[in-house]
Amino acid sequence: MAMTTILAISGSLRRQSTNTALLRAAGQLLPAGASLILHGLADIPMYDDDVRQQGYPAPVEALRRAVAAADAVLIATPEYNRSFSGVLKNALDWVSRPPAAPLAGKAVGVVGVSPGALGTGVAHYQLKHVLTAMGAFVVPGAEVMVGHSAQKFDTEGRLTDEATQKFLAAHLERLIDLARRLR
């Protein structure tokens, strides 16, 4: 069976982001036959259709190529003001534009971390709505919404909670299965 490549995108720009840490943990929990590549959003400019019509800026083109080349995408989103981050929405706006929308038809997993008890449920709901409008296939079933992050990550940003590790690993299995069925 061919290697399944997952592009991981964090909706947080913080250096010590637990959402980015969750993606790093995902990379360590992958089954054999899968790999994960983390792609940052810090260099993505604000979406401007006048700019797009002149040609995609290099960081945007790199993101679009990375999405197109991946078998699946794993997005970790924080929840800001009961929604997903503007950084992530901006990147998705760039990725969704013509001539080809590389997320269309792609398997996408959504995960998220929050210091609060509710995790990132509202952000997930809104993000999944946007992804579906873009033609992506979001992994169905139980979602990975990690609450009480201070109790689940150590001071070095490592995911230490075994139950969360198992739940994340199961989500990755479902993402990989969906990606392989969509090939």
Secondary structure as UniProt FT lines:
FT   STRAND          4..10
FT   TURN            15..16
FT   HELIX           18..29
FT   TURN            32..33
FT   STRAND          34..39
FT   TURN            42..43
FT   HELIX           49..54
FT   HELIX           58..69
FT   STRAND          72..76
FT   TURN            81..82
FT   HELIX           86..95
FT   TURN            102..105
FT   STRAND          107..113
FT   TURN            117..120
FT   HELIX           121..133
FT   TURN            134..135
FT   STRAND          137..138
FT   STRAND          144..146
FT   HELIX           149..151
FT   TURN            155..156
FT   HELIX           162..182
//
